[in-house]
Amino acid sequence: MTTPKIKSEAEIERLSAEHSSLAKKQYEALQKSPYVRMSASEAATYDERRLRIGEICDLLAKFRQKEG
């Protein structure tokens, strides 16, 4: 799978906001219930967010490297 490229400052802002929102949800989920005690559905949602956070970090890191 090819990682999409960041093309604008607005996209950087959008990705940063999405990252922040997802990280907050991850924190709240862990505060509510430790990972091992989550239902299968909650754990799946948590894992999906974790993967998306990783994708966003990769995109932003590649942009930073390209610009640097």
Secondary structure in CASP SS format (residue, H / E / C, confidence):
PFRMAT SS
TARGET T0000
AUTHOR 0000-0000-0000
METHOD secondary structure of the structure
MODEL  1
M C 1.00
T C 1.00
T C 1.00
P C 1.00
K C 1.00
I C 1.00
K C 1.00
S C 1.00
E H 1.00
A H 1.00
E H 1.00
I H 1.00
E H 1.00
R H 1.00
L H 1.00
S H 1.00
A H 1.00
E H 1.00
H H 1.00
S H 1.00
S H 1.00
L H 1.00
A H 1.00
K H 1.00
K H 1.00
Q H 1.00
Y H 1.00
E H 1.00
A H 1.00
L H 1.00
Q H 1.00
K H 1.00
S C 1.00
P C 1.00
Y H 1.00
V H 1.00
R H 1.00
M C 1.00
S C 1.00
A H 1.00
S H 1.00
E H 1.00
A H 1.00
A H 1.00
T H 1.00
Y H 1.00
D H 1.00
E H 1.00
R H 1.00
R H 1.00
L H 1.00
R H 1.00
I H 1.00
G H 1.00
E H 1.00
I H 1.00
C H 1.00
D H 1.00
L H 1.00
L H 1.00
A H 1.00
K H 1.00
F H 1.00
R H 1.00
Q H 1.00
K H 1.00
E H 1.00
G C 1.00
END
